[in-house]
Amino acid sequence: MVLNLVWVGFVLIGLLVTAVQVAQGQADAATRVLGGLFDAAKTGFDISLGLVGVMSLWLGLMKVGEQAGVIQLLARGMAPFFRRIFPGIPPGHPAGGSIVMNASANMLGLDNAATPLGLKAMRELQEINPDKGTASDPMIMFLVLNTAGITLIPTSVIAIRQTMAVEQGLVGFNGADIFLPTLLGTLVSFIAGLVAVAWVQRIRLLCLPVLAFFGGFGLLLAALYAWLAPLPAAAMAQRIGLLGSATILAIVGLFVAAGALRRVNVYEAFVEGAKEGFGVAVQIIAYLIAMLVAIAVFRHSGCMGYLVEGIGSVVRTLGLDDRFVPALPVGLMKTLSGSGARGLMVDVLKTYGVDSFEGRLASIIQGSTETTFYVLAVYFGSVNIRRTRYALGCGLFADAVGLVGAILIGYAFYG
């Protein structure tokens, strides 16, 4: 119901604004929106088509990991923490392992691996969902934490910054200088999402397993920072790439080796899982196109620009520092479209410079926020969930807190 209202709102508001623009003599307004509409439909199909191979690969490997017992082992390792925040998941259920794998991929910035693993987790959560058309409590907790998930290494953002620094003639510039602020920003978003859902579901977070998890995570962050921070930008980018690649290959090797040791028919298990991946990728096409089309109408009609201009006017009227306003569209767009937000970030970096406050803030926002509407449409669409309950509200709350946190962190580090 909520997604329906949002979808209708995006489309009708965008079309109304376009009609006003045409009436005022902006003859290209309708053509611009129509072009964006068709481009979004094509993009949605291309994304889904590209997911077929990746989904087949990762769900095939996950099936091998399940039959080899590795997924169950991961779930048992995280059981004390999961029992607190996912009380609706039975002990030892494979969904726990899939959630761990998805979270690990998100932390390392491995989007191609994270999406199919997340869809796998949603399908397993659907198996224990008593109402197949309504999002269950574990589904909502998983989805909100996924949209607000912690990203340890914003690999793509660092790479873009480093490349554009060279184009702008900045000698010795460190494109990874936003590493720590981004990490703190995404942690703020994650905690906000966790607290919001826990409050609605009446989950008590002040307990030893949860505190131990965050304590251990804090130590991991400190170790990662100590390992990467002293390196120059080029060496850091190389080591980050090595870490991501080595992690993926280690998972593949572990699953296959464990399957062989347990006398699993690894090949047949992989093929069985790959078939599931193909079906999931095809199923999400309609949901993804629907969401991207609505976003395209809203964006190409200029509504996003009007919204940002209005916020800027209020900030200046109150006499506050408005240097964050040029970076604000990145955060607002990120909830709707990851590629759109990336394009806006690049525009800020070109306009103000990679080493400017606005450029650094836009990079922090891009690296520490997530595409909530995209995740809702794809993940819930993959299991035919139509009643999302409070998932969107909690997800947007986490996004809003994360965006405000990223802005404040940007001022703290570079203001």
Legacy VTK file of the C-alpha trace (Angstrom):
# vtk DataFile Version 3.0
C-alpha trace
ASCII
DATASET POLYDATA
POINTS 415 float
0.000 0.000 0.000
2.767 2.466 0.940
4.790 1.708 -2.193
1.629 2.206 -4.254
1.089 5.667 -2.760
4.723 6.605 -3.307
4.634 5.372 -6.901
1.426 7.218 -7.725
2.743 10.339 -5.997
5.996 10.387 -7.942
4.230 9.947 -11.277
1.328 12.392 -10.766
3.435 15.128 -9.163
6.042 14.808 -11.913
3.411 14.961 -14.651
1.649 17.912 -13.025
4.895 19.878 -12.793
5.662 18.986 -16.420
2.236 20.239 -17.529
2.849 23.546 -15.731
6.246 23.866 -17.417
4.716 23.254 -20.854
2.005 25.842 -20.141
4.750 28.345 -19.259
6.401 27.835 -22.626
9.037 25.206 -21.822
8.393 23.199 -24.958
11.049 20.571 -24.255
9.705 19.665 -20.802
7.371 16.908 -22.025
10.005 15.515 -24.388
12.561 15.433 -21.567
10.252 13.533 -19.230
9.134 11.143 -21.961
12.758 10.384 -22.855
13.557 9.751 -19.195
10.532 7.456 -18.966
11.694 5.202 -21.805
15.324 5.320 -20.668
14.270 4.164 -17.198
12.306 1.233 -18.627
15.312 0.170 -20.694
17.651 0.609 -17.720
15.432 -1.553 -15.515
15.439 -4.333 -18.074
19.202 -4.062 -18.636
19.896 -4.229 -14.897
17.682 -7.295 -14.494
19.223 -8.971 -17.521
22.691 -8.294 -16.183
21.674 -9.840 -12.876
20.828 -13.190 -14.476
24.437 -14.352 -14.728
25.470 -12.947 -11.357
22.389 -14.361 -9.629
22.960 -17.786 -11.161
26.613 -17.745 -10.072
26.050 -16.711 -6.471
22.920 -18.716 -5.774
24.682 -21.720 -7.265
27.568 -21.199 -4.839
25.143 -20.617 -1.962
23.457 -23.942 -2.694
26.862 -25.628 -2.526
27.549 -23.848 0.778
24.207 -24.965 2.182
24.680 -28.624 1.298
28.264 -28.500 2.602
27.086 -27.072 5.948
29.111 -23.845 5.694
26.059 -21.549 5.685
24.652 -23.243 8.770
28.035 -22.852 10.486
28.046 -19.108 9.794
24.500 -18.831 11.126
25.475 -20.621 14.345
28.419 -18.283 14.800
26.128 -15.262 14.640
23.285 -16.962 16.518
23.546 -14.976 19.805
23.270 -11.661 17.960
20.668 -12.880 15.482
18.429 -14.323 18.186
18.100 -10.785 19.582
17.415 -8.838 16.397
15.732 -11.642 14.411
13.642 -13.457 17.039
11.310 -14.736 14.298
14.013 -16.807 12.550
14.182 -20.381 13.908
17.601 -21.431 15.286
19.805 -22.956 12.575
17.631 -21.769 9.683
19.695 -21.133 6.502
18.341 -17.567 6.257
20.754 -16.623 9.032
23.768 -17.663 6.989
22.499 -15.872 3.888
22.021 -12.677 5.882
25.600 -12.938 7.184
26.927 -13.418 3.659
24.890 -10.468 2.355
26.077 -8.199 5.172
29.695 -9.191 4.574
29.437 -8.392 0.857
27.835 -5.014 1.610
30.580 -4.143 4.084
33.223 -4.754 1.438
31.322 -2.802 -1.217
30.772 -5.933 -3.346
27.398 -4.908 -4.840
27.375 -7.671 -7.468
27.669 -10.266 -4.725
25.462 -8.544 -2.137
22.293 -8.318 -4.253
21.903 -12.006 -5.118
22.821 -13.003 -1.561
20.201 -10.601 -0.238
17.563 -11.982 -2.601
18.476 -15.473 -1.466
17.943 -14.425 2.151
14.546 -12.931 1.296
13.409 -16.160 -0.355
14.441 -18.123 2.725
12.657 -15.656 5.009
9.556 -16.052 2.846
9.577 -19.785 3.593
8.896 -19.056 7.287
6.551 -16.130 6.617
3.005 -17.035 7.771
1.378 -14.459 5.454
3.016 -14.724 2.026
1.698 -11.376 0.808
2.738 -9.346 3.865
6.271 -8.518 5.006
7.189 -10.357 8.206
9.118 -8.791 11.095
12.410 -10.536 10.155
11.980 -9.403 6.531
11.542 -5.791 7.588
14.521 -5.889 9.949
16.691 -7.447 7.249
15.599 -5.006 4.556
16.077 -1.892 6.705
19.508 -3.051 7.871
20.346 -3.823 4.249
19.393 -0.336 3.062
21.315 1.196 5.971
24.078 -1.410 5.821
27.601 -0.574 6.907
30.079 -0.116 4.069
33.620 -0.494 5.307
35.244 0.402 1.992
33.507 2.817 -0.467
35.586 1.470 -3.342
33.761 3.091 -6.281
33.652 6.526 -4.631
37.391 6.442 -3.927
38.133 5.381 -7.498
36.019 8.212 -8.977
37.636 10.798 -6.709
41.141 9.656 -7.582
40.434 9.704 -11.315
38.863 13.166 -11.228
41.716 14.510 -9.078
44.119 13.612 -11.887
41.851 15.336 -14.417
41.799 18.464 -12.241
45.594 18.485 -11.926
45.720 17.799 -8.185
49.179 16.308 -7.627
49.484 13.930 -4.663
45.755 14.099 -3.878
44.448 11.243 -1.717
41.094 10.112 -3.132
40.581 7.927 -0.067
40.633 10.837 2.382
36.887 10.362 2.930
37.404 6.776 4.120
36.907 7.346 7.863
34.100 9.981 7.603
32.189 7.698 5.213
32.584 4.743 7.530
31.250 6.779 10.465
28.348 8.059 8.342
27.238 4.588 7.305
27.537 3.404 10.924
25.148 6.185 12.001
22.634 5.089 9.359
22.917 1.431 10.391
22.329 2.184 14.081
19.365 4.428 13.228
17.745 1.673 11.151
18.363 -0.949 13.825
16.937 1.227 16.595
13.871 2.224 14.524
12.863 -1.352 13.696
13.734 -2.618 17.182
11.481 0.073 18.681
8.532 -0.943 16.481
9.100 -4.664 17.066
9.809 -4.137 20.793
13.271 -5.738 20.618
15.584 -4.981 23.548
19.002 -3.958 22.236
20.773 -3.287 25.523
21.968 -6.833 26.029
25.330 -8.622 25.977
25.113 -10.183 22.464
24.292 -6.856 20.799
26.875 -4.916 22.788
29.476 -7.614 22.069
28.687 -7.389 18.353
29.215 -3.639 18.242
32.325 -3.943 20.408
33.811 -6.508 18.043
32.807 -4.430 15.069
34.516 -1.408 16.594
37.740 -3.370 16.935
37.440 -4.476 13.303
37.018 -0.858 12.200
40.054 0.201 14.204
42.171 -2.585 12.710
41.027 -1.791 9.182
41.740 1.894 9.653
45.197 1.189 11.083
45.915 -1.064 8.075
44.722 1.305 5.356
45.021 4.877 6.655
48.835 5.273 6.408
48.896 4.206 2.748
49.002 6.620 -0.200
45.880 6.697 -2.353
47.193 4.406 -5.101
48.414 1.779 -2.637
45.189 1.985 -0.647
43.079 1.462 -3.777
45.230 -1.526 -4.733
44.956 -3.083 -1.289
41.193 -2.488 -1.161
40.798 -4.198 -4.517
42.944 -7.080 -3.338
40.857 -7.439 -0.171
37.589 -7.604 -2.113
38.891 -10.036 -4.733
40.585 -12.263 -2.167
37.409 -12.384 -0.064
35.278 -13.540 -3.000
37.784 -16.156 -4.129
38.203 -17.399 -0.544
34.430 -17.889 -0.257
34.317 -19.795 -3.550
37.237 -22.001 -2.517
35.797 -22.624 0.954
32.385 -23.653 -0.354
33.739 -25.965 -3.050
36.360 -27.543 -0.778
33.844 -28.071 2.034
31.403 -29.632 -0.420
34.056 -32.004 -1.719
35.071 -33.024 1.814
31.444 -33.653 2.765
30.975 -35.769 -0.384
28.432 -33.363 -1.859
27.804 -33.527 -5.603
29.131 -29.988 -5.996
28.353 -29.676 -9.686
24.714 -30.732 -9.326
24.261 -28.521 -6.280
25.644 -25.529 -8.171
23.355 -26.131 -11.156
20.325 -26.468 -8.875
21.083 -23.141 -7.205
21.861 -21.449 -10.533
18.397 -22.385 -11.825
16.878 -20.583 -8.839
19.011 -17.535 -9.605
17.721 -17.360 -13.164
14.118 -17.453 -11.982
14.632 -14.715 -9.374
16.363 -12.388 -11.857
13.476 -12.702 -14.308
10.866 -12.204 -11.586
12.173 -8.808 -10.445
12.110 -7.182 -13.915
8.564 -5.806 -13.610
9.086 -4.461 -10.066
12.365 -2.781 -10.945
11.035 -1.133 -14.117
7.973 0.136 -12.249
10.070 1.872 -9.582
12.645 3.319 -11.998
9.914 4.720 -14.251
8.268 6.600 -11.367
11.618 7.975 -10.216
12.444 9.090 -13.777
9.227 11.112 -14.071
9.880 12.817 -10.726
13.514 13.559 -11.514
13.276 14.680 -15.153
10.333 16.949 -14.398
12.678 18.993 -12.197
10.915 18.188 -8.922
14.179 17.157 -7.281
15.747 20.503 -8.185
12.767 22.441 -6.838
12.935 20.489 -3.584
16.631 21.257 -3.086
16.166 24.938 -3.957
13.385 25.162 -1.374
15.576 23.629 1.329
18.409 26.002 0.434
16.096 29.019 0.730
14.946 27.928 4.188
18.547 27.365 5.347
19.650 30.797 4.124
16.578 32.466 5.670
17.529 30.955 9.033
21.048 32.365 8.647
22.705 28.933 8.661
25.730 27.752 6.706
24.400 26.619 3.328
27.591 25.062 1.928
26.037 21.608 2.301
23.124 22.419 -0.054
24.983 21.633 -3.341
25.724 18.133 -2.004
22.182 17.578 -0.739
20.775 16.291 -4.078
23.196 13.355 -3.868
21.601 12.178 -0.616
18.040 12.757 -1.790
18.655 10.988 -5.095
20.498 8.092 -3.429
17.270 6.901 -1.800
15.801 6.666 -5.319
18.618 5.732 -7.690
22.231 4.759 -7.055
23.353 5.598 -10.598
21.501 8.916 -10.502
23.175 9.844 -7.219
26.565 8.885 -8.648
25.974 11.205 -11.574
25.035 14.060 -9.242
28.165 13.408 -7.145
30.349 13.617 -10.242
28.638 16.892 -11.168
29.453 18.345 -7.725
33.074 17.177 -8.021
33.348 18.855 -11.440
31.661 22.075 -10.364
33.337 22.660 -6.994
36.457 20.481 -7.201
37.392 17.132 -5.707
39.240 18.794 -2.827
36.420 21.239 -1.939
34.134 20.960 1.070
31.159 20.395 -1.226
33.028 17.705 -3.163
34.122 15.850 -0.047
30.645 16.052 1.490
29.000 14.744 -1.683
31.452 11.817 -1.666
30.724 11.025 1.991
26.970 11.072 1.335
27.324 8.855 -1.746
29.383 6.319 0.189
27.279 6.226 3.353
23.659 6.149 2.109
21.666 3.530 0.223
18.970 3.183 -2.451
15.967 2.452 -0.243
13.254 2.459 -2.926
15.337 0.260 -5.234
15.967 -2.283 -2.463
12.297 -2.309 -1.413
11.100 -2.832 -4.981
13.616 -5.549 -5.840
13.756 -7.489 -2.574
10.040 -7.486 -1.824
9.220 -7.969 -5.491
11.369 -11.091 -5.624
9.025 -12.823 -3.174
5.745 -11.124 -4.223
5.348 -9.079 -1.041
2.662 -6.423 -1.566
2.021 -5.167 1.977
5.311 -3.742 3.232
3.932 -2.452 6.554
6.394 -0.041 8.212
9.468 -1.053 6.172
9.521 2.098 4.052
9.065 4.406 7.037
11.925 2.829 8.997
14.121 2.740 5.896
13.541 6.425 5.150
14.140 7.270 8.812
17.514 5.528 8.643
18.273 7.377 5.391
17.327 10.747 6.890
19.407 10.207 10.023
22.285 8.929 7.904
22.104 11.969 5.615
22.057 14.408 8.547
24.851 12.429 10.206
26.943 12.509 7.019
26.504 16.298 6.766
27.498 16.844 10.405
30.461 14.482 10.053
31.504 16.374 6.910
31.499 19.650 8.850
33.388 18.025 11.742
36.169 16.783 9.460
36.326 19.460 6.764
34.174 22.399 7.884
LINES 1 416
415 0 1 2 3 4 5 6 7 8 9 10 11 12 13 14 15 16 17 18 19 20 21 22 23 24 25 26 27 28 29 30 31 32 33 34 35 36 37 38 39 40 41 42 43 44 45 46 47 48 49 50 51 52 53 54 55 56 57 58 59 60 61 62 63 64 65 66 67 68 69 70 71 72 73 74 75 76 77 78 79 80 81 82 83 84 85 86 87 88 89 90 91 92 93 94 95 96 97 98 99 100 101 102 103 104 105 106 107 108 109 110 111 112 113 114 115 116 117 118 119 120 121 122 123 124 125 126 127 128 129 130 131 132 133 134 135 136 137 138 139 140 141 142 143 144 145 146 147 148 149 150 151 152 153 154 155 156 157 158 159 160 161 162 163 164 165 166 167 168 169 170 171 172 173 174 175 176 177 178 179 180 181 182 183 184 185 186 187 188 189 190 191 192 193 194 195 196 197 198 199 200 201 202 203 204 205 206 207 208 209 210 211 212 213 214 215 216 217 218 219 220 221 222 223 224 225 226 227 228 229 230 231 232 233 234 235 236 237 238 239 240 241 242 243 244 245 246 247 248 249 250 251 252 253 254 255 256 257 258 259 260 261 262 263 264 265 266 267 268 269 270 271 272 273 274 275 276 277 278 279 280 281 282 283 284 285 286 287 288 289 290 291 292 293 294 295 296 297 298 299 300 301 302 303 304 305 306 307 308 309 310 311 312 313 314 315 316 317 318 319 320 321 322 323 324 325 326 327 328 329 330 331 332 333 334 335 336 337 338 339 340 341 342 343 344 345 346 347 348 349 350 351 352 353 354 355 356 357 358 359 360 361 362 363 364 365 366 367 368 369 370 371 372 373 374 375 376 377 378 379 380 381 382 383 384 385 386 387 388 389 390 391 392 393 394 395 396 397 398 399 400 401 402 403 404 405 406 407 408 409 410 411 412 413 414
